[in-house]
Amino acid sequence: MSMKFDETSDISYKDNLAVTFLYNTILGRMLLYIVASTIVSKLFGALMSSPVSKMLIRDFVKKNSINMEEYKDAKYNSFNDFFIREIKSEFRPFPEGENEVVAPSDGKLTAYSITGDNVFYIKNSAYDLAGILQDKNLANEFMGGVCLIFRLMPDDYHRYAYIDDGEIIDYKRIKGVLHTVRPISQQMYNVYIQNTREYAVMQTKNFGKVIQMEVGALFVGRITNYMTEGSFQRGDEKGMFEFGGSTVVMFFQKDTITIADAIYENTQQDKETVVRMGCKIGEKIVS
């Protein structure tokens, strides 16, 4: 399916000095065990929720060229209040066509085919779906399907939505550590198996059974999902990430959707496709 995407980013972009130190030096890797723990991330999250953190907002907005006119007026009592700011609905519209597959969040998107043995490959590293889900039988239902990874950076909009009408039929939380989701960590760690994560198994109106997973990352204090059961509608807000960059991962069953050729091509060229919540990225396969 042909579709144009104007913005891409190189997966192998230059990481900041702190992340490079933690993952590329001996001393950094010794400290990483402590830094990647959920306790440290929660403490850092508490700091970002304190009133003193408000002083960071102005420089962050300037450094990341964030247009605050797109966001709802609000009083921010901490940096985390600002981080989970709400956007005006007209800046993240959902298309009317119900057969259109849309992005559940802002982020940098890569797309992968799930092989017959329930494995997909990121930068030559094999990811076992059964290990990610911790459910072999569920993983088998997605054999031959599609995996979409939406990597959110700190300057992205950090709320995420449901992409179709449907119902949550199962829900699971998995405890783990909190590595960064930047590509540098994927060279050494299977982050989608090791990191804290939670996912909803959803029966959707147009795309069959779909899994939407939220993955915690370095210094993310909390993943907040509003419900673990019940029905939802397309465009409803599913939840939000508190401070830090993180990831939304989606799994679709075989022969249910097609993803834009440009997204696959970018992935094969080690590039991420920049998307926004609600933008079209694919279509339902209509038999």
C-alpha positions in Angstrom: 0.0 0.0 0.0 1.5 3.3 -1.1 1.4 6.2 1.4 3.7 9.1 1.8 5.4 10.1 5.1 7.5 13.2 5.0 9.3 12.9 8.4 11.7 10.1 9.3 14.5 9.8 11.9 17.6 7.7 11.8 17.4 4.8 14.3 21.1 5.1 14.9 20.9 8.8 15.9 23.4 10.2 18.4 22.4 9.5 22.0 23.0 12.1 24.8 26.1 11.8 26.9 24.3 10.3 30.0 22.8 7.5 28.0 26.0 6.8 26.1 27.9 6.6 29.4 25.4 4.2 31.0 25.4 1.8 28.0 28.9 2.1 26.4 31.3 2.3 29.4 32.2 -0.3 32.0 31.5 2.0 34.9 28.2 3.1 33.3 27.1 -0.5 33.0 27.9 -1.1 36.6 25.6 1.8 37.5 23.0 0.7 35.1 21.7 -2.1 37.3 20.8 0.5 39.9 19.5 3.2 37.5 17.3 0.8 35.6 15.5 -0.4 38.7 11.9 0.6 39.2 12.7 2.1 42.6 15.1 4.6 41.1 12.7 5.5 38.4 9.9 6.0 40.9 12.1 8.3 43.0 13.0 10.3 39.9 9.3 10.4 39.0 8.5 11.7 42.5 11.1 14.5 41.9 9.5 15.4 38.6 6.1 15.6 40.4 7.5 18.1 43.0 6.8 21.8 42.8 10.6 22.5 42.4 10.6 20.8 39.1 8.4 23.6 37.5 11.6 25.5 36.8 12.5 22.9 34.1 9.4 23.6 31.9 10.4 26.8 30.2 13.8 25.5 28.9 12.2 22.2 27.9 9.6 24.0 25.7 12.2 26.1 24.1 14.7 23.3 23.5 12.1 21.1 21.9 10.3 23.8 20.0 6.9 22.8 21.5 4.0 24.9 20.3 2.0 25.4 23.5 -0.9 26.9 21.6 -1.8 23.3 20.6 -2.4 22.3 24.2 -5.2 23.0 26.6 -4.7 25.9 29.0 -3.7 24.6 32.4 -1.7 25.5 35.5 1.3 23.2 35.9 2.3 22.5 39.5 5.2 20.3 38.5 7.2 19.2 35.4 5.2 16.0 35.4 1.9 18.0 35.2 3.4 19.6 32.1 4.6 16.3 30.7 1.1 14.8 30.7 -0.5 18.0 29.3 -3.6 17.5 27.2 -3.7 18.5 23.6 -6.7 20.2 21.9 -8.6 17.5 20.0 -8.3 19.3 16.6 -4.6 18.7 16.7 -4.9 14.9 16.9 -8.0 14.2 14.8 -9.0 10.6 13.9 -10.1 9.9 10.2 -13.7 9.0 9.5 -12.9 5.8 7.5 -13.4 2.9 10.0 -11.2 0.6 7.8 -8.2 2.9 8.3 -5.5 1.7 10.7 -4.3 4.7 12.7 -1.5 5.4 15.1 -2.6 5.1 18.8 0.0 7.7 19.9 2.7 10.1 18.8 6.0 8.4 18.2 8.7 7.1 15.9 7.2 4.0 14.2 8.9 0.8 12.9 7.0 -2.2 11.5 7.9 -5.9 11.6 6.5 -9.1 10.3 6.0 -11.9 12.9 7.4 -15.1 11.5 5.9 -18.5 11.6 7.8 -19.3 14.8 6.5 -16.1 16.5 9.7 -14.2 16.2 10.4 -10.7 14.8 13.7 -9.0 14.3 14.9 -5.6 15.4 18.4 -4.6 14.2 19.3 -8.3 13.8 18.1 -9.2 17.3 15.4 -11.8 17.6 12.3 -11.0 19.8 10.2 -14.0 20.8 6.5 -13.0 21.1 5.8 -15.6 23.7 8.5 -14.2 25.9 7.2 -10.6 25.5 3.6 -11.6 26.3 4.5 -14.4 28.8 1.7 -16.4 27.2 2.7 -19.0 24.5 -0.9 -19.8 23.5 -1.8 -16.1 23.0 1.5 -15.6 21.0 0.5 -18.5 18.7 -2.7 -16.6 17.7 -0.5 -13.9 16.2 1.7 -16.2 14.1 2.4 -14.5 10.8 1.0 -11.2 11.9 2.3 -7.7 12.3 4.2 -5.9 15.1 4.2 -2.1 15.3 6.5 -0.2 17.6 5.8 3.4 18.5 8.8 4.8 20.4 7.9 8.0 22.2 10.5 10.6 23.0 10.2 13.1 25.9 8.9 15.9 23.5 6.1 13.7 22.1 2.5 13.9 23.3 2.4 11.2 26.1 -1.2 10.1 26.0 -2.4 7.2 23.8 -5.8 6.1 22.5 -7.8 3.2 21.2 -7.7 2.8 17.4 -11.1 1.1 17.0 -14.3 0.3 18.8 -14.1 -2.8 20.8 -13.8 -4.6 24.2 -10.9 -5.5 26.5 -11.1 -9.3 26.9 -7.9 -9.8 28.9 -5.3 -7.7 30.7 -1.8 -8.4 32.0 0.9 -6.5 33.9 4.4 -7.8 33.9 7.0 -6.5 36.4 10.5 -5.8 35.1 13.3 -3.3 34.9 13.4 0.0 33.1 16.0 0.3 30.4 15.9 3.2 28.0 13.9 2.3 24.8 16.5 4.1 22.7 18.2 1.9 20.1 21.5 1.9 22.1 20.0 -0.4 24.7 18.6 -2.8 22.1 22.2 -3.7 21.1 22.7 -5.3 24.5 19.3 -6.0 26.1 16.0 -7.5 24.9 14.2 -4.5 26.3 10.7 -5.6 25.3 11.1 -8.8 27.3 13.0 -7.3 30.3 11.2 -4.0 30.8 8.1 -3.4 32.9 5.0 -3.6 30.6 1.3 -4.1 30.5 -1.0 -5.0 27.7 -4.7 -5.3 26.8 -6.0 -8.0 24.6 -8.8 -6.4 22.6 -11.6 -7.7 20.4 -12.1 -4.9 17.9 -14.9 -4.1 15.5 -12.7 -3.9 12.3 -9.4 -5.5 13.0 -10.1 -8.6 14.9 -8.1 -9.5 18.0 -5.5 -6.9 18.7 -2.9 -6.5 21.5 -1.9 -3.0 22.6 1.1 -3.0 25.0 2.7 -0.1 26.9 6.3 -0.5 27.8 8.0 1.4 30.6 11.4 3.0 30.1 14.2 4.7 32.0 12.9 7.3 34.4 9.2 6.7 33.5 7.5 6.9 36.9 4.3 5.2 35.9 2.2 3.8 33.1 -1.4 4.8 33.7 -4.2 2.9 31.9 -7.7 3.9 32.8 -9.4 0.5 32.7 -8.5 -3.2 32.5 -11.9 -4.4 31.3 -14.9 -3.1 29.4 -15.8 -1.5 26.1 -14.3 1.5 24.3 -14.7 3.5 21.2 -12.2 4.6 18.5 -10.3 7.7 19.7 -11.1 7.2 23.4 -8.0 7.9 25.5 -6.6 4.7 26.8 -4.0 6.1 29.2 -0.8 8.0 29.5 2.9 7.8 30.4 4.4 10.0 33.2 7.8 11.5 32.9 10.3 10.0 30.4 10.3 8.5 26.9 8.5 5.2 26.4 6.9 2.8 23.9 3.5 1.6 22.6 3.6 -1.8 20.9 0.7 -3.2 18.9 0.3 -6.8 17.5 -2.2 -7.7 14.8 -3.2 -11.2 13.6 -2.3 -12.6 10.2 -4.2 -11.2 7.1 -6.1 -8.6 9.0 -4.3 -5.3 8.1 -1.8 -3.9 5.6 0.7 -1.3 6.6 2.0 1.5 4.3 4.9 0.4 2.2 6.9 3.5 3.2 6.9 2.4 6.8 8.3 -1.0 6.0 10.8 0.5 3.7 12.0 3.0 6.3 12.3 0.2 8.9 14.5 -1.8 6.5 16.7 1.2 6.0 17.1 1.7 9.8 14.8 4.7 9.8 11.8 5.4 12.0 8.7 7.0 10.5 7.5 10.0 12.5 3.7 9.7 13.2 1.1 11.5 15.3 -1.8 10.0 17.2 -4.7 9.4 14.8 -2.8 9.6 11.5 -3.4 6.8 9.0 -0.7 4.2 8.7 -2.5 1.3 7.1 -5.8 -0.3 6.1 -8.0 -3.3 7.0 -7.8 -6.2 4.6 -11.2 -6.6 3.1 -12.0 -10.1 1.8 
